[in-house]
Amino acid sequence: MKKIAFYTLGCRANQAQTEALKSKILNSKSETIDFNSAADIYVINTCTVTADADRKSRQAIRRAIKQNPKAKVIVTGCYARLEKTMLTEIFPQIIIQDFPSLVPRPSYHAPRVRANLMIQDGCEHFCSYCIVPYARGKISSMPAEQVIEEARQLVKAGAREIILTGINLGTYEYGLPSLVPRLSSLANLCRVRLSSLEPMYLGKDLIDAVAKNKKVCHQLHVPLQSGDNKILSAMNRNYTRDDYLELMDYIRKEIPDCGITTDIIVGFPGEGEKEFQNTVDVINKVKFSRMHIFTFSGRKGTPAADFPGQVDEKEKQKRSGHLHRLRNKHMIKFAQNYLNQEVEVLVEQKGEGLTSNYIRCFFDDPADSSGGIKKIFAKFVNDSGEIRE
């Protein structure tokens, strides 16, 4: 029996593609094993969003070769697409395989309770710091009927929450506002969750669709990146801080309990103290329930790597530390809103799960209610913004 090990770097889209690849590759004559074990075949799904992601991708390749020099090492993903020649020069024994972006699944293996479903690929926006459009190419979307069928099969295999994902999900060609209610009507599906949506592609019609449907998770991940108009323009983000705040106000009005999560880049070229404080101001106005904070690192091949006004590394770290403290403060306060109340949790594994608005919860679960919705009483919020029963 062939032993196959998978390793995924990067975003939810990559995670979804790896799951699809597993279904395509695995059969009765193969089994999956841990990536740190000696396998016959290694499949490495790479990321190239930062220089650090490139390094980690190369590191994974080296680890696979070291564990079994005779193994077949298949490398796919964004880094493999962009740097095929370089990678095959460094690692002549690897196989670069550019799998189709929206891989059809000929068979379904039981996923986790929460399953990623990639329905969109590609990006044509070209933010000045981002290499992804060069790696992923033009926008493509899975037809709505195929999405419904994919979701139906995932539910049949055990999924109870489906997370719709893509490289730029808001550009899904067949209409998210019409797709979401169709998905939510599937039998035995408890929840539909939307992954990251860029503010310039998040319309009020989609917010309304989320607000009206009880099965659609009350959490929206809307990257801010900066709260300063000058920096947003340099990033080629095509919205202003006022545009963003207006969108947040609409979400708060229509979905009062919505967990709004975001991405922030700190230390972008030209970011002085004034520009940084403008970002802090937006954070304090919106009160994000979670933030992913990235310290700017110029990615070779993007315009921003050569911009003037590069920020000193010590200053970047100082600002990053300040934002991390803000993140923790708002994250804890958001969870504390539910203290001494009953909350609904989708149980991912024994004694652990998520609320609709993305608060992690831990609770007594003697019967192991994995895959079901459980009501728990929120008694305590820890320093990670998690609820304990």
N, C-alpha and C positions, 0 to 999 in steps of 0.2 A: 504494500500500500504506500503510495506517494505521500510524503509529509510536506505540507505547504505552509509557509509562514508569511503573514501579511504585515506591513508596516505603513502607517498613514501619517503624513505631516500636513499641517495646514487646516483649512476651513471645513465647514460642514459639507460643502460641495464635494470635497475630496473624500470625506468620510462616507458620503452617500455613494460615490463612485466605487470605493473599495468594497462596500457591501454588495453592489451590483456585480463587481468582478468576482467576488466569492461565489455568487450564485452561478455565474457563467463558467467558472473554472472547476469548482468542486464537483465531484461525482462519487459514485460508490467505491471507486478505487483510490480515493484520496482522503486525507484528513488534515485539519488545520492544527498547527502547534504554535507554541509561543515563539516570538521572533528571536528570542535569545537562546533558542535551542538549535541543534543541527538539523536542518531541513534539506529536502531534495530540491525544493523550489522556493525562492524568496520573491515576493512581489512587493516592491517599494513604490508607494505613491508619493511623489515629491512635491515640495512647495518652493516658490521662489519669491515670495512677497517681500522678504528682507534678505540682507546678506547673511544674517544668522540662520534663516531658513535654508539657504543654499548650503551653509556649512553643515547643518544637521542632516541634510539630504545626503551629502557626501559621506558623512560619518556613518549613516545607516548602511550605505553600500559597503563601506569598509568592514563593518561589523558582520554583515552577511557573508562576505568573502572569507573573512577570518574564521567564522564558525564552521563553514564547510567549503573549502576551496574548489570542490568538485560540483557544487550545487549550480543549478541554473538560476541566475539572478536577473529578474525582469524589472526594469525601471520605467515608470510611467509618470504622468503628472506634469505640472507647469515647468519645473526646473529641467526635466528631461526634454521637454519640447524646445525650450529656449537654448539649452546648452548641450545638445545632442553630440556635436562634434567633440567638444572639450571633454565631456564625460567618457566617451568611448576611447579617447586618447589616454585618459588617466586610468580607466578601468576597461581594458580591451575585452575582458571576458563577459561583460554584461550585455544584456539584450535590451535595447530601447524600444518600447512598444507604446505607440500612441493610440490607446484604446478610444473608440468613439465616445464623444462627450456624454451622450444620453444613452447609456448601455441598456438594451432590452434584457430582461431577465427571463431565461428559458425555464428556470425552476426557482423555487423559493425555499430558503432555509429560515427557520424560526429566528426572527430578529429579537432585539431587546424590546421591552415594553414600548419604548419610544424609538421610532424608526425614522431616519432621514430619507426623504424622497426628492431627488434632484430633478427639477422640472424645467430648468433654464440654464443655459451656458453662454459664456461670452460677455464681453463688455466693450462698448464703443465710446465710453465717456472720456477716458484718458486724463484722469487726475494727474497733476504734474509729478507726484511722488510715487506713482503706482506702475509697476511693470506688468500687472495682470492682463490688461488688454492685449499686450504684445504676445503673451503666452496663450491666452484663451481664444483670441480672435473674435469674429463677428458673433452677434447674438443669434441663438437658436433656442427654440422652445419645444417642449413635448406637447403634442396635441392634447386637448382637454380629455377626450375619450380615453386616450392611453393613460393619462394621469389617474383617472377614475379606476381603470382596470388594475394599474400598478398598486394603487392604494387598497383596492379590494383584496388583492392577493396578499399584500402585507398584513392586513387585518386577519385574513384567514390563517396566516402563519403565526399569528400571536401578537402583532402590534396593536396597541391601544391608543397611542398618540402618534400622529404623523406630522413630521416637521417638513414643511415645504421649503426647499432650499434652492439656491442658484448662485451664480457668480454676481449677477445683478438682478435679483429676483423681481424688483419692481418693473423691469422691462419685459416681463412675461407676456408673450404676444397674444395669448388667447383670453386674457382678462382675468385677473385674480378676483375682482369683486363678484364675478359670476361663477368662478370655479369653487370658491370657498363654501358657499351654501350647498353645492352639489356634493362635495366631499363630506361635509358634516352629516349628510343624510345616510351615510353608509352604516349598515347594521353592525353593532359590536365595536364601533369606533367611538372612543370616549372624547377625544380631543383632536383638533387641528391647530397646529402652531405655525406661524410665519417666521422665517429666519430674517436676516438683515434686510432692511428696506432703505434705500437712499432717499433722503428727504425730497430731492427733486423729482422722484418717481412715486412718492407716496401721496395718493390723491384722497380727497375727502370721501369719495365713493367707496374706497377700500376700508377706510376707518369706519364708515357707517355699516359696512358689511360685517366687520368684526363686532361692532357694538350690538348689532341686532341678533347675533347668533350665539347661543349659550355654549355651543360646543367649540367655538373658536377661542383660543387662549387670549386672555386679556394681558398680553405682553407684546410690546413692539420694540424691536431693536432698530434704532434710527441713528446712524453715525453722525455726529456733530463735527468732529475733527478739530475745529477751532471756533471760538466765539468772537473772532475779530474779522471784520469785513476785508481788511487789507490782506490778511493771511488767507482767508477763504478764496479771494480772487486769485492770489498767487498759486493756490492749490488747484485752481480751475474747478471749483465746486459748484458754481452756478446758482448759489442762493446766498442771501445775507443772513446776519444774525436775527434780524427782525422777521424774515421769512420763516426761519426755524422756530422762533418763539411763538409766532402765530400758529404754526402747525401744532406745536406742543399744547397750546391753549385749547385748540379744537379737540385734540385727543383727550385732554383732561375733562372737557365739557361732555363729550359723548361717551367716554369710558372712564368714569371717575376712579375706579380701582386699578387702572392700567399700570402695569410695571413698565416704565420706559427705561430701556437700557441703551447704551451708546458706546462709541469709540472716540477717543481723543488722541491727537498727535501733539506731543509737547516738544518744543524746541525746533519747530520748523524754521527754515531760513527767514530772517527778517523779524522773527518774534522777539520783541523787546519786552520790558516790564509792562508797558501799557497794553500791548497786545495780549500778553499772558493774563493780565487782570481782567480783560474783556472775556476771556474764556472762563475764568473763575466766576465771573458775574453770571454768565449763562448757566453754568452748573448749579449755582445757588438758586437761580430762578426756577429752573426745571426740577431740581431735586431728583436726579436720576436714581432709580432703584439699584442699578449696577452700572459700572463703567469699566471698559477695557482701555487701559492707558498705555500708549506706545511712545517710546522715546525716538524722535526722528533720527534715522540713519540713512544717509543718501544711498539709494539703490542705483548701482551702475546701470546706465541705459535709460534713466528717467531724467527729465529736465531739472527737477529740483536738486539733484545731486550736484549740479554745477551752479546753483543760484548763489548770488552774493549774500552776505549777512549770515553765514553759518554760525550757529550758537555754540558757545563753549561747552564742553562735555560736563564740567562741574555744574554749570548753570542749568543744563538740562536735567541733571540728577536732582538738583535742589527743587526745581519746579515739579518734577515727577513725584518727588516725595510729598510735596504739598497737595498734589492732586490725589495721591493715594489716600492721604488722611481725609480729604473731602469725600472721596468715594466711600470710605468706611463709615463716615458719619451719616451720610444720606442713606446708605444701604441698611444700616441698623435702624434708623428712624422709620424707614418704609416698612420693615418687618414688624416693628413695635406697634404699628397701627392696628395689628391683629391680635395683640396680647389680650388674654382673657376672652377670646372669641373662638367660635368653631370655624375651622377652615376645611375646605375640600382638597384632598391630596390624591393625585394619581400615584399609586404605589409601584415604584420601579423594581424594588427588591425588598426583602423582608425588613420592615421597620424604617424604610426610607422612600421619599418621593418628593414630588413638586406640586405646588399650587398652580393654578391657571396663570397667575401673574408672576411666576418664576421665583418663588421663595422655596428654598430647600427645607424639608421638614424631616424630623426624626421622631419616632414614636414606638411604643410597645406594640408588637404585632405577633403574638404567640401563634396564631394560626397561619401566618404568612399569606397576606392578601395581595400578593404581587399581581399586577394587571388589573386591579379593581380600583374604584374610587372609594376612599375612606375619609370619614369626617373625624378630625382630631381637635382637641382643645389646646390652644396655644398658651402655654404656661410661662415660657422663657425664650428670650432671644439672645443668642450668644454673640461674640465679637465678630463673627463672620456673617452676621445677618441671617442666621439660620434659626428656624423655630424648633423648639423642643416641647414635646407634650408633657 
